[in-house]
Amino acid sequence: MNSLPTQFWARVVFLLQRYGLSYLKGAGTTLLISVVATLFGCVIGFAVGIVQYVPINRNDRLIKKIPMKILKALLKIYVEVFRGTPMMVQAMFIYYGASQVFGINMNMWFAAFFIVSINTGAYMAETVRGGILSIDIGQTEGAMAVGMTHLQTMTNVLIPQALRNIMPQIGNNLIINIKDTCVLAVIGTVELFFAAKSVAGTYYTYFESMTIAMIIYLSMTIAASKLLRFWESRMDGSGTYDLATTDTLAFTSGMYPQIKDSRNAMGTKDKEEAKNE
Amino acid sequence: MSDEILRVEHLGKTFGTNVVLRDIDFSVKKGDVTCIIGASGSGKSTLLRCINLLEEPTSGNILFHDSSILDKSVNIPAYRAKVGMVFQSFNLFNNMTVLENCMISPMKVLKLDRAEAQQRAMLYLDKVGMTAYINAKPRFISGGQKQRVAIARALAIQPEVLLFDEPTSALDPQMVGEVLAVIRALAAEGHTMVIVTHEMAFARDVSNRVIFMADGVICEEGSPSQLFQNPQEESTRAFLKRFTQG
């Protein structure tokens, strides 16, 4: 075994040469858990946010009213509990609690995805609710006035706009998850922090190992935020539009671009036929 | 009375202790163009919103083809599809293009297929002179253009009655002109409309009946010539005086 160099950067290089793969694997695990859990969290958040936004009308029958109220109450409890307790405690509570009380030995991977997802979901539920609230009531009334149902209004008008509005917050959650998955070390998930700590312990090189971890975490979060910015600008679409041709006859017969194309196609075909003759 | 589309009976609306509408009675027949005038805060908009059930009336009844729409069994979205509404603040869907704004309700509510919906949307966009802008999102077009698209959107479900809630109040004088021209054309085609407006000259020209509201009640109603030239009530005279002088 090579002996440990004395200089700081030499030690960093030494650790990377020896344990580069451990760091890389740890970073991969961190990234995988945070991306997947953020996605699931968004799905949970949208589901919860949408259910909480369902109106209960005076005219609704009790069979719809009562289950809806119970569901809303349960979701509210879910949001409060998971927003109001630390993820590290939740991780131990769920992972060890499940095996001790219910005899369920959770797969560590499943536990990791599950814990981060429901945690993100609890935050996202409120974010989605805020996103929907941020869209002026006029558009909802406009949709209602043309006869759209609550569900149609949600899926066609409100959710697409809410999604765009909460993109910065989704990005926030992704970045928080990249960092906070380190608490999963308590249930034995070998993510970046766990890997860095193990390496640090081997040679007692905490400063060096954590420097590597810091740089990797920072690169991941910066990459994530850049990527989300890019995605946002894609969602905003073009900042301009083309005036349509004023040939209104083309429009009323259906798909106007196709009609133009087919006309051209016909034209060239006719010419070719004429040549052949 | 078979051509009566809407009848409002003893309609009342309170917000908390604030009485906004009291004992409103009127009816709309097929082909009627009814203008509702009156000072801001007199309950005109609330009346219109009650007719479309955007507000729930607290008393009285609203009949659509002789059956109450306040009945528990009424399918409210289906009813609203027969009563179009144009808002003061346009309320276009910002995530859709002009064309999509007009196609969404024929597709989702009337379940037309895409080609039919597009054909219909184009028909009404042509009517309001907006076919050139079909690819634009609402944020790119002017207020008057937005309102014309909103009118096309309301027409695309082919409602039996079209309600206008101060359609020109958010527009500058030139844009007011372009929107009113569209509404005049619709009136000439025989569309049934109820229009809340502050444009007195327009109300006089376009409608066959005018309702003057003050403090949540119908103060006076009659033909435009009767109401504008020979108002019976003191409050009507006082209200109209400000407009004719101004």
Interface residues (C-beta under 8 A of the other chain):
Chain A: R58 N59 G138 Q139 E141 G142 A143 M144 A145 V146 G147 M148 T149 Q152 N156 V157 P160 Q161 R164 G237 T240 Y241 D242 L243 A244 T246 T248 F251 T252 S253 G254 M255
Chain B: N52 L54 E56 K72 P77 A78 Y79 R80 A81 K82 G84 M85 F87 S89 F90 N91 L92 F93 N94 N95 T97 I104 S105 K108 V109 A115 Q118 Q119 M122 L123 D126 T131 A132 Y133 I134 N135 A136 K137 F140 A150 R153 A154 A156 I157
